Every structure is written in C-alpha cells, then in structure tokens.
Amino acid sequence: MDMDMNGKTVIVAGLGVSGQSMMQVLGPRAGRVLGVDERKPDADLHSFDQIDWDDTDMVMTSPVFNPRTPFILEAQKRGIPVMSEVELAWQLRVNNDSTGKPAPWIGITGTNGKTSTTEMTSEMLSACGLIAPAVGNIGKAVSHAAVDSANDVLCVELSSFQLHFTYSLELDCAAITNIADDHLDWHGGIENYAADKSKVFHNVRKALVYNADDNRVTKLAFAAHTAPGCRRIGFTLNEPENGQIGVKDGWIVDMSGVAGGKPGEPEQVAKIADFTHLTEPDGTVYPHLLADALTALVLVLGLGADREKSLAALKQFTPGGHRIQTVAVVRTTDGGTIRFVDDSKATNAHAAKASLNSFADKSVVWIAGGLAKGSRFERLVADQAHTIKAAVIIGKDQQPMLDAFKESAPDIPLSIIDPKDNDTVMSRAINAAGAYAHAGDVVLMAPACASMDQFKSYADRGNQFAQEAQRWVNEHGEA
C-alpha cells in the first residue's frame, strides 16, 4: 500500500508524539523531511515563515493546528496536500505477515468514551489470539503501528482533530460513541465537528456501529455511504429494536444478529451483573461504561471475533486510569463509607453528566470546574441537581460553573476554591469536599472542564486528586 513519496519534500508541522512518529516513518520513504516546531530545539525549522513553499510537496499536520492556521491556509492556496498522521498511516500501511494483506482497522470516535471503547476492543481481540494494539489517540502512534507487519488488527482511537485532515479511510469496522458540544472553537461549530467525526463511517466494510440513543449519530449512520454487505448496528441502553443491541431485564440482548442469533429475534448475550467494572458495588450500572462495552462488543463481533472468548475478556476488563475509578475509601463511625471517585477524564458536560448519573440521589459531593472552553453548564446542573449534594468549584475559569448553579440549582451549597496557588488547589478542594461528605456519599471529581489551567493534564489532575483523597482518608479514618 506504500504511498509514492520518492523524491518528495514533506513538511511535518508540530513535533509532538504524532509528529515525531511521522518524521521517523517518512525518513526512509520521502526525499526530504523537515520538521517545524517553534518550541523544539531539534526541529529543522523554528518558524513557519521559514518554509520554502516552492520546494514543498506535502504537509503533515499535528492535531494542535486548527484549519484556519496561516501555514495550512497557505499550503491549501498553493494546492499542496495537507494531511493528518492518520491519513499518512492509512496510505503507508503494510501487509500483515500472516495474511499477506493490510491489517484491518477498527476506528472509534465520539465526544466521550473513545478510550475505554478502544481499550475494550483491543483486549477482546487480543484474547482471541490476535496482535491488536490500541493506537492513535492513545498508545503507540498510528503511523508506527501501520508499518509494523506483525499487527493483525489496529484498534484506532480517532479524534475529530485527526479526522479533519483525513480523507481516504475505508475501515473494516467503525463506531461513533456519541456527539455533544466540544472543541467547537477548533472546528468552527457543531455541524463541522459532526462532519469530521462522520468520516469514520465512509465506505465501512463490515460493521458500522452507532449510538441509537443519539439522534445526530443515528442520522450520520444512515446517511453514510458504506461498502456492499456492511451492517449498520445500533447500540442502546434501552430495549433493542431490530438491528440493535441493547439491554433488557439485566441482560445484554442482541436483535441485530451480530452475536450469532437470527436478525430480528432477541438473543441473550450475557448478564450485565457479570461485568463487575460496569457497576457500582450496589449493582447500579455505570451507563457510560455499559455503552462503551456494547460498542466494543459489536465492533469485535462485527469483525468476526469469537463470541465467548470476547465476552470472557470483557468481563475481566478494568478501565484505564481516571475513568470512574475509586481511589480512596474511608469508613465512618456508624459503619458506613465515604468513597472518592476519580473521573478526571470527564472533561466536558456530556461526560460529567454520564458520570454524575451513575450515583444515588443527593449522594455526590461534586468537584467541578477548570478550563470551560466556552461551554455552558446550566443544563448539566439542572439535569443532575437530584444527584448533587454539594459542589466544590475549582479552576481559573469559574464563572460559567457559578452561573450554572445560580441559574439552575441555587439551593445546592457551594465551596469556591481560590484559583491562586496551583500547587495547593487539589488539597483545598478535597478538604472542602470532605467537609460535606457523610456515610454513603461519594466525592466525585468529574470536572466537565479541561485541566490545563491548573494542571499538566487530566491525568495529573486525577493523580493529585487520588493523592489528596488518600491523605484526607488517613487523617479522617473513622470520621
């Protein structure tokens, strides 16, 4: 499948993880490869003004650069192709050692749930004896994975940024988990954002998997042009209709035929209670993780994986860090417990709602806030006021969250953490949250905001939450 780059001069814009991978992959294939990065001392060029456009054949761009960035507009004006690392990887993919054909790709995108779904997909296929790494927006860079002939399947997490400059994917299986307002400043609006997400569905060969509970995703699924014989399979957290997989009476039930039953007839696949990572200790289901599991299961079965091996692996799956993860527990004097739950990966309102919705009424002390990215939270607070006992507001961009509580739930008590002194923000937030918490409560960090205003990343935020939660538990045992 090698793209002809012989003698071509290629610009790689941005030398982060994907950029460095592209430099290495392109090195032996292109005539000349020049990396441009204003912050990396080892870059070939340190300003986009240094690019010799008359001697440039292609531009490979990092997701950090939005479509209105001047160097991208200049390349497009000159008719020079601009592409993502994903597009490059697709063009350069090599034949698998065993089959003699390129490894199939399973692509997963959506506003939330991409990472968990991709990890579940990879684990199930690995349990079936395949080399099936989780790559792309997680794990190894997809351009490296695509030129590794040992890989049997690539499970590719795809961001909307990556998809924007991607043009020719024809995946074996593809899923959109959901679409909600996010990154709209980068894309220039929800319609552009959704259009970029929908690229995963173009010419899908075996299984197009869509969220049947999301109207926008459903419309994209049925508008998509697919290869002949491709199945459209919806997943739902409700009782499934024909062509869907869903939930009934505590069971995962398939009505699509993908799990081996007859299409249109209910096939009981597995008891939800057998998947311990999908439920609270009291058996309450985490709806967003159940949705991720349904998506991943349909993707692997749609590819043709063994059902029983896949289910066994899914039952053993443990979500990655900072996703609805209990990080500390303190026993109270009345024999109850207070739990501290890290969902730092909930960086937008849609993800935070799913997280809050996992817990009992008035049981959540919610740590919220951060970099709002232009989002509003009135609807989120109104919808989840029944679960929120109290809230602790962090971040340097607090006003949108404060406005939401004033408008939608003025009676919920708030603690506002002074944004000065980043080093002590989480310690002060935990102390404030702990003061509200009693037996049976959950201190939940699902901030609905990005982390970069006060933390290095959502992972750093989650790690600090876990560390300070354990410190509080040590100080307040038998509280």
Solvent accessible surface area in square Angstrom, and as a share of the most:
residue,aa,sasa,rsa
1,M,116,0.52
2,D,93,0.48
3,M,36,0.16
4,D,106,0.55
5,M,3,0.01
6,N,128,0.66
7,G,60,0.58
8,K,68,0.29
9,T,10,0.06
10,V,0,0.00
11,I,1,0.00
12,V,0,0.00
13,A,0,0.00
14,G,7,0.07
15,L,12,0.06
16,G,38,0.37
17,V,117,0.67
18,S,21,0.13
19,G,0,0.00
20,Q,85,0.38
21,S,5,0.03
22,M,0,0.00
23,M,49,0.22
24,Q,110,0.49
25,V,5,0.03
26,L,0,0.00
27,G,43,0.41
28,P,112,0.70
29,R,66,0.24
30,A,13,0.10
31,G,52,0.50
32,R,110,0.40
33,V,25,0.15
34,L,34,0.17
35,G,0,0.00
36,V,0,0.00
37,D,20,0.11
38,E,115,0.52
39,R,218,0.79
40,K,68,0.29
41,P,122,0.77
42,D,121,0.63
43,A,8,0.06
44,D,74,0.38
45,L,31,0.16
46,H,82,0.37
47,S,35,0.22
48,F,32,0.13
49,D,137,0.71
50,Q,102,0.45
51,I,11,0.06
52,D,84,0.43
53,W,34,0.12
54,D,130,0.68
55,D,63,0.33
56,T,13,0.07
57,D,57,0.29
58,M,18,0.08
59,V,0,0.00
60,M,0,0.00
61,T,4,0.02
62,S,14,0.09
63,P,39,0.24
64,V,109,0.62
65,F,39,0.16
66,N,44,0.23
67,P,21,0.13
68,R,115,0.42
69,T,26,0.15
70,P,105,0.66
71,F,9,0.04
72,I,0,0.00
73,L,91,0.45
74,E,46,0.21
75,A,0,0.00
76,Q,88,0.39
77,K,157,0.66
78,R,114,0.42
79,G,64,0.62
80,I,18,0.09
81,P,67,0.42
82,V,7,0.04
83,M,13,0.06
84,S,5,0.03
85,E,6,0.03
86,V,0,0.00
87,E,4,0.02
88,L,0,0.00
89,A,1,0.00
90,W,18,0.06
91,Q,54,0.24
92,L,0,0.00
93,R,19,0.07
94,V,40,0.23
95,N,77,0.39
96,N,7,0.04
97,D,107,0.55
98,S,97,0.62
99,T,92,0.53
100,G,46,0.44
101,K,139,0.59
102,P,39,0.24
103,A,14,0.11
104,P,38,0.24
105,W,3,0.01
106,I,0,0.00
107,G,0,0.00
108,I,0,0.00
109,T,0,0.00
110,G,0,0.00
111,T,10,0.06
112,N,20,0.10
113,G,7,0.07
114,K,28,0.12
115,T,15,0.09
116,S,2,0.02
117,T,0,0.00
118,T,0,0.00
119,E,44,0.20
120,M,1,0.00
121,T,0,0.00
122,S,13,0.09
123,E,83,0.37
124,M,0,0.00
125,L,0,0.00
126,S,56,0.36
127,A,51,0.40
128,C,30,0.18
129,G,65,0.63
130,L,64,0.32
131,I,92,0.47
132,A,4,0.03
133,P,40,0.25
134,A,22,0.17
135,V,0,0.00
136,G,13,0.12
137,N,72,0.37
138,I,37,0.19
139,G,64,0.62
140,K,107,0.45
141,A,8,0.06
142,V,0,0.00
143,S,1,0.00
144,H,65,0.29
145,A,1,0.01
146,A,6,0.04
147,V,35,0.20
148,D,55,0.28
149,S,39,0.25
150,A,43,0.34
151,N,11,0.06
152,D,30,0.15
153,V,4,0.02
154,L,2,0.01
155,C,0,0.00
156,V,0,0.00
157,E,4,0.02
158,L,0,0.00
159,S,13,0.08
160,S,3,0.02
161,F,45,0.19
162,Q,10,0.05
163,L,0,0.00
164,H,49,0.22
165,F,5,0.02
166,T,2,0.01
167,Y,124,0.47
168,S,39,0.25
169,L,5,0.02
170,E,62,0.28
171,L,0,0.00
172,D,13,0.07
173,C,0,0.00
174,A,0,0.00
175,A,0,0.00
176,I,0,0.00
177,T,4,0.03
178,N,17,0.09
179,I,13,0.07
180,A,22,0.17
181,D,91,0.47
182,D,11,0.06
183,H,61,0.27
184,L,53,0.26
185,D,105,0.55
186,W,24,0.08
187,H,8,0.03
188,G,50,0.48
189,G,26,0.25
190,I,40,0.20
191,E,116,0.52
192,N,75,0.39
193,Y,2,0.01
194,A,4,0.03
195,A,53,0.41
196,D,9,0.05
197,K,3,0.01
198,S,27,0.18
199,K,59,0.25
200,V,0,0.00
201,F,1,0.00
202,H,83,0.37
203,N,31,0.16
204,V,0,0.00
205,R,96,0.35
206,K,89,0.38
207,A,0,0.00
208,L,0,0.00
209,V,0,0.00
210,Y,11,0.04
211,N,19,0.09
212,A,25,0.19
213,D,73,0.38
214,D,20,0.10
215,N,117,0.60
216,R,83,0.30
217,V,0,0.00
218,T,36,0.21
219,K,149,0.63
220,L,38,0.19
221,A,0,0.00
222,F,121,0.50
223,A,85,0.66
224,A,19,0.15
225,H,125,0.56
226,T,22,0.13
227,A,26,0.20
228,P,138,0.87
229,G,75,0.72
230,C,18,0.11
231,R,98,0.36
232,R,77,0.28
233,I,1,0.01
234,G,0,0.00
235,F,3,0.01
236,T,4,0.02
237,L,62,0.31
238,N,94,0.48
239,E,103,0.46
240,P,10,0.06
241,E,119,0.53
242,N,109,0.56
243,G,24,0.23
244,Q,25,0.11
245,I,0,0.00
246,G,0,0.00
247,V,27,0.15
248,K,90,0.38
249,D,124,0.64
250,G,41,0.39
251,W,67,0.24
252,I,0,0.00
253,V,6,0.04
254,D,1,0.01
255,M,31,0.14
256,S,11,0.07
257,G,11,0.11
258,V,11,0.06
259,A,5,0.04
260,G,70,0.67
261,G,21,0.20
262,K,134,0.57
263,P,93,0.58
264,G,29,0.28
265,E,92,0.41
266,P,98,0.62
267,E,50,0.22
268,Q,102,0.46
269,V,10,0.06
270,A,8,0.06
271,K,99,0.42
272,I,8,0.04
273,A,78,0.60
274,D,69,0.36
275,F,0,0.00
276,T,101,0.59
277,H,20,0.09
278,L,0,0.00
279,T,23,0.14
280,E,16,0.07
281,P,115,0.72
282,D,116,0.60
283,G,44,0.43
284,T,58,0.34
285,V,49,0.28
286,Y,16,0.06
287,P,29,0.18
288,H,20,0.09
289,L,0,0.00
290,L,7,0.04
291,A,18,0.14
292,D,6,0.03
293,A,0,0.00
294,L,0,0.00
295,T,0,0.00
296,A,0,0.00
297,L,0,0.00
298,V,0,0.00
299,L,0,0.00
300,V,0,0.00
301,L,12,0.06
302,G,10,0.10
303,L,26,0.13
304,G,64,0.61
305,A,20,0.15
306,D,69,0.36
307,R,58,0.21
308,E,110,0.49
309,K,111,0.47
310,S,0,0.00
311,L,7,0.03
312,A,56,0.43
313,A,14,0.11
314,L,1,0.00
315,K,66,0.28
316,Q,148,0.66
317,F,7,0.03
318,T,103,0.60
319,P,22,0.14
320,G,27,0.26
321,G,40,0.39
322,H,25,0.11
323,R,19,0.07
324,I,12,0.06
325,Q,75,0.34
326,T,58,0.34
327,V,39,0.22
328,A,6,0.04
329,V,73,0.42
330,V,3,0.02
331,R,133,0.48
332,T,10,0.06
333,T,104,0.60
334,D,111,0.57
335,G,45,0.44
336,G,22,0.21
337,T,41,0.24
338,I,3,0.02
339,R,33,0.12
340,F,0,0.00
341,V,1,0.00
342,D,1,0.00
343,D,2,0.01
344,S,0,0.00
345,K,51,0.22
346,A,2,0.02
347,T,31,0.18
348,N,5,0.03
349,A,28,0.22
350,H,68,0.31
351,A,11,0.09
352,A,0,0.00
353,K,80,0.34
354,A,22,0.17
355,S,0,0.00
356,L,0,0.00
357,N,73,0.37
358,S,1,0.00
359,F,16,0.07
360,A,70,0.54
361,D,96,0.50
362,K,102,0.43
363,S,11,0.07
364,V,0,0.00
365,V,0,0.00
366,W,0,0.00
367,I,0,0.00
368,A,0,0.00
369,G,1,0.01
370,G,2,0.02
371,L,65,0.32
372,A,1,0.01
373,K,68,0.29
374,G,75,0.72
375,S,32,0.21
376,R,132,0.48
377,F,1,0.01
378,E,43,0.19
379,R,184,0.67
380,L,9,0.04
381,V,0,0.00
382,A,55,0.43
383,D,46,0.24
384,Q,4,0.02
385,A,23,0.18
386,H,83,0.37
387,T,1,0.00
388,I,0,0.00
389,K,58,0.25
390,A,0,0.00
391,A,0,0.00
392,V,0,0.00
393,I,0,0.00
394,I,1,0.01
395,G,0,0.00
396,K,115,0.49
397,D,51,0.26
398,Q,21,0.09
399,Q,108,0.48
400,P,17,0.11
401,M,1,0.01
402,L,35,0.17
403,D,42,0.22
404,A,0,0.00
405,F,2,0.01
406,K,165,0.70
407,E,126,0.56
408,S,32,0.21
409,A,9,0.07
410,P,96,0.61
411,D,138,0.71
412,I,14,0.07
413,P,66,0.41
414,L,59,0.30
415,S,28,0.18
416,I,98,0.50
417,I,13,0.06
418,D,73,0.38
419,P,45,0.28
420,K,156,0.66
421,D,81,0.42
422,N,54,0.28
423,D,128,0.66
424,T,52,0.30
425,V,0,0.00
426,M,2,0.01
427,S,30,0.19
428,R,69,0.25
429,A,0,0.00
430,I,0,0.00
431,N,68,0.35
432,A,21,0.16
433,A,0,0.00
434,G,6,0.06
435,A,83,0.64
436,Y,51,0.19
437,A,8,0.07
438,H,116,0.52
439,A,39,0.31
440,G,55,0.53
441,D,12,0.06
442,V,8,0.04
443,V,0,0.00
444,L,0,0.00
445,M,0,0.00
446,A,0,0.00
447,P,0,0.00
448,A,2,0.02
449,C,2,0.01
450,A,7,0.05
451,S,3,0.02
452,M,125,0.56
453,D,24,0.13
454,Q,13,0.06
455,F,15,0.06
456,K,180,0.76
457,S,42,0.27
458,Y,77,0.29
459,A,34,0.27
460,D,30,0.16
461,R,1,0.00
462,G,0,0.00
463,N,84,0.43
464,Q,52,0.23
465,F,0,0.00
466,A,28,0.21
467,Q,126,0.56
468,E,33,0.15
469,A,0,0.00
470,Q,77,0.34
471,R,63,0.23
472,W,12,0.04
473,V,15,0.09
474,N,111,0.57
475,E,106,0.47
476,H,67,0.30
477,G,45,0.43
478,E,105,0.47
479,A,58,0.45
